Amino acid sequence: MKKYAGYMIDLDGTIYRGKEKIPAAKRFIERLQAAKIPFLFVTNNSTKAPEQVVENLAKNFDIHVTTANVYTTAMATADYISELDETKKTAYVIGELGLKQAILDRGFTFVEQDPDYVVVGLDYDVTYHKFELATLAIRNGSKFIGTNADTNLPNERGLVPGAGSLIALVECATQQKPEFIGKPEKIIMEKALKRLGVAKDQVVMVGDNYMTDIKAGINSGIDTMLVYTGVSTKEQVKKEAIQPTIQLDSLDEWNI
């Protein structure tokens, strides 16, 4: 059994399901902390700032980490667009506070007319007007960025619409495909790996969703660990040509 020097770990469906605890996940994180093994939560959920992620983990799941352990698709998106062109600093954003704050922190100004970038993420209060502004801007030449392609998000009620479902509407209305940042794309993985500071052949990507978490590892040449506590099922994964490096029913099964 391979010993890893670093772990990238999904949140939704892996560490918790909405408001529902996954007790084995807490024990898993505590084993990593006890062994002083670096880990980074790499999440496609763009709605929360790192401070909110840390607070949620502590308050609702008794998992105690710092913001240094968190890398969201909002952070990756902001990092990415800030590095594309230093002269382009305007954006129109469909998303929650986590995404908007990450982009503001990188020096962007929000505008509704002719932005350099239109960024679409998960937005719990999305409206037709927001879609309208995004569509018009993209059709007029703004670069279309999608935080992540997840069509669904696992919570305590089941699989609810994810960012990818909202992005698909804009894609349909504009007839343009976005540039995606989050898992399974390499962009977020490369930036997360840099933050973690561990060689990619010594890291494993842990998640519950084959189509995002596991494919992100596969696309980036990183080992993968699929835990069946969220989106993917064994029946679905059996049909995939490339299998996860490790498959678990529970994180309790893994020896750090």
Disulfide bonds with the S-S distance in Angstrom:
none
